[in-house]
Amino acid sequence: MKFLSLLFTALFSLPSFAAQLRLELGDVSRTWQTAELLQHPAVQEVRITDDVSYKREMTYRAIPLATLLDGIKPDDHLQAVAQDGFAAELSAAPLLNQQGAKAWLAIEDPEHPWPSLGKGKPSAGPFYLVWTDPQAGHISPEQWPFQVVRFTRQLPVAERFPAMRPDPSLAADAPANQGFVVFQKNCMACHRLNGAGDAQFGPDLNMPYNPTEYFGTDFLTRYIRDPQSLRHWPQARMPGFSRDVLPDAELAQLVEYLKHMATRKVSTPERQP
């Protein structure tokens, strides 16, 4: 009985959860435990004035993400993977910034858990990518992934998913090519295109129909700015993209990319009657 009593005491004295963050950065791989990160010398208290997920001011124990990205260069590409499979595509350059918009890995302390994201929902932990001064870098809501469990270095999107690429004959500075970059930053975390991509949440943006085929440009841009203004849906998950996040010029480039890709649909087997 004494042994059982000691066992129960030990079990209930453990933290409420033990989380791991996996970093797969090419030649460098490492798994961090919550306790290790909370004790890291670079950890500090960070105040986020307008948190994307909690819609209010929040304060976190956080570490500059660049501190953990050993060997990563500005032209590298990373993917942040969440517990539910959400995969945010992230250019490395903004993550390495030390001035202006700065990326932080917020770490949920088991002894002081964060609030729920809503009724019946978990918190944004165990790890959450947050930003200070996000307006300085036009940081998109898709660049704030929460419930993160892994950061992985990846090949560029154009190499991994050639079905998403604009026509190779286009000039590098063509609007469709510029819009492809905007698409990667703002859309790929939730949407596939031509069946390509890792997203599991929103609809494919080219198959069977491209939004430019059923939205006029004015309504499409309005929808991207404020989805609820066109389709009021209480359970809708698509965020609006303000001009601070997605300037008018970049929104126009995104629309040009979508229009272009409507002419480059992948071939699919005919449906059976």
KAQUI-V417008 format. One record per run of one state. SS is the DSSP state (~ for helix, > for strand, _ for the rest). FROM is the first residue (numbers start at 0). LEN is the number of residues. If there is no record, write none. Layout:
SS|FROM|LEN ; SS|FROM|LEN
This chain:
_|0|1 ; ~|1|11 ; _|12|7 ; >|19|6 ; _|25|2 ; >|27|6 ; ~|33|5 ; _|38|5 ; >|43|5 ; _|48|9 ; >|57|7 ; ~|64|4 ; _|68|8 ; >|76|6 ; _|82|4 ; >|86|5 ; ~|91|5 ; _|96|5 ; >|101|6 ; _|107|1 ; >|108|1 ; _|109|2 ; >|111|1 ; _|112|14 ; >|126|6 ; _|132|1 ; ~|133|4 ; _|137|3 ; ~|140|3 ; _|143|4 ; >|147|7 ; _|154|2 ; ~|156|4 ; _|160|1 ; ~|161|3 ; _|164|10 ; ~|174|12 ; _|186|6 ; >|192|1 ; _|193|2 ; >|195|1 ; _|196|14 ; ~|210|4 ; _|214|2 ; ~|216|9 ; _|225|1 ; ~|226|3 ; _|229|18 ; ~|247|14 ; _|261|12
